[in-house]
Amino acid sequence: MCKSKNTIKRHKNPALWITIFISVGSIILTYFNKTPQDLTSWSSVFELFKKAISDPYLLFSCVATTLGILMNPTTKGFLDNNGADDDV
């Protein structure tokens, strides 16, 4: 897979990963009607994670959200084209 300069820059940007983490975390918490205050121990975090990965609908929602964050709508297809938005 060929990566453009823009793709590499975006993947090195901590804001991208923070956005994905917050988005996916929000989906999971909302789906199970939880708040961050409900996750007071590592066992509760791991239990919620196990429940999340065992639910196909929730997994699809998280993947779709992540793709929406990663995709560059200014290029054709799913990948960045070489030269597209190199000034970013």
N, C-alpha and C positions, 0 to 999 in steps of 0.2 A: 504494500500500500504506500503510495507516494504522499508525503505530507508537504503541504505548502508552508511557507514561512509564517503565514497567518495562523495556521493550525498549531504549529509548534509554539508560537507566542501565546496563543490562548490556553494551551495545555500547561504552560509554565506559570500561568497567572493564578495566584491563590484565590482570587475572586471567583473564578470558574468553579473550583472545587467546593468553595464555601456555598455558592449558589446551589450546586447539585445536592450537597449535604442537607442544607436547610429545606430545599424543595421536597426531596425524597422523605426526609424526616417528618415534615409537616403532613405529607400524604399518609404516612404510616400512623402517626399519632391521631390524625383525624379519623381514619378508617376504623381504628380500634377505640375511638372515643376516649383517648388518653390526653393528659397534659404533661409537660416536662416535669412537673412536680410528682407525677406518678412513678417516675424512673429514679427512685432514690437508692437503688442498689444495683450492682452489676448483674445480679441474678435476674432482676426484673427487666433490665435492658436485653440480656440474652434471651429471655423468654419471649419478649416482644419480637425480637429478631427472628427467632424460630417460627413464631406464628406468621410473621410477614412473609418469609420465604416459602412457606407451605401453602400460601394462598395464590392461585394463578391469576385471579383478577387484580389483586394488589401488585403482584410482580409486573403484570402488563402495564398497569398505571405508572409504576415507577420507571419502567423502561421507556415508555412513551414520553414522560416528563423529561427524562435525561436526554433523550434524542432531541427533544424540542429545544433544550438548552445548548446542546452541542452543535446542532445543524446551523449552517450559515445560510440564511435565506437569500443572500445576494448572489449565490452561485447556483449553477444547475446541478441537480442531483444531491446526494448525501454528503459528498466530500467537498472540501475547498479546492478550487481550481488554482493551479500555479499562477501567481500574479494577481489574484483577486484580493483586494483589500490589503496589499502588502504594506501599506502605510500605517496600518493599525498598530 
